């Protein structure tokens, strides 16, 4: 019997696991997009009555500047 070389064994294992690698990659991309969407909505969303945190703080800052009395 001929023993298999380490290179051929590595190629066999990579070929066997390539489907799992693709599934894991797609899962990570999906999770990343979901988190990015959630953060964008919470931080800079401009929905009706549900503005993001940054938008709210920016509006408060503009209001403070507008109420400032000039010298």
GURO-490978 format. One record per residue (C-alpha): residue in one letter; chain; x negated, y, z negated. Coordinates in pm, whole numbers. Layout:
  aa  ch    east   north      up
   A   A       X       Y       Z
...
! end
This chain:
  aa  ch    east   north      up
   X   A       0       0       0
   X   A    -112     349      76
   X   A    -101     602    -207
   X   A      61     933    -123
   X   A    -157    1241    -137
   X   A     -78    1532    -371
   X   A       0    1756     -72
   X   A     261    1524      71
   X   A     415    1478    -275
   X   A     435    1857    -321
   X   A     600    1901      20
   X   A     851    1628     -66
   X   A     940    1794    -397
   X   A     976    2138    -239
   X   A    1200    1995      33
   X   A    1412    1824    -229
   X   A    1454    2140    -441
   X   A    1503    2395    -163
   X   A    1882    2381    -199
   X   A    1858    2450    -571
   X   A    1622    2742    -510
   X   A    1868    2899    -266
   X   A    2160    2856    -509
   X   A    1959    3010    -794
   X   A    1853    3302    -573
   X   A    2211    3373    -467
   X   A    2325    3350    -831
   X   A    2058    3598    -944
   X   A    2147    3840    -662
   X   A    2517    3817    -751
   X   A    2451    3884   -1119
   X   A    2221    4177   -1033
   X   A    2482    4338    -807
   X   A    2754    4292   -1069
   X   A    2543    4456   -1340
   X   A    2445    4743   -1109
   X   A    2809    4802   -1018
   X   A    2914    4802   -1383
   X   A    2639    5045   -1484
   X   A    2716    5277   -1194
   X   A    3084    5283   -1285
   X   A    3016    5347   -1652
   X   A    2749    5612   -1600
   X   A    2856    5814   -1296
   X   A    3208    5693   -1213
   X   A    3454    5958   -1101
   X   A    3786    5778   -1148
   X   A    4109    5948   -1250
   X   A    4072    6022   -1622
   X   A    3783    5777   -1652
   X   A    3472    5974   -1567
   X   A    3133    5824   -1637
   X   A    2915    5923   -1932
   X   A    2677    6136   -1726
   X   A    2963    6314   -1547
   X   A    3131    6392   -1883
   X   A    2810    6531   -2034
   X   A    2741    6736   -1721
   X   A    3091    6887   -1740
   X   A    3037    6974   -2108
   X   A    2704    7137   -2024
   X   A    2865    7345   -1749
   X   A    3139    7452   -1989
   X   A    2882    7563   -2251
   X   A    2687    7760   -1991
   X   A    3007    7921   -1859
   X   A    3108    8035   -2210
   X   A    2770    8193   -2278
   X   A    2791    8571   -2307
   X   A    2535    8750   -2099
   X   A    2314    9011   -2260
! end
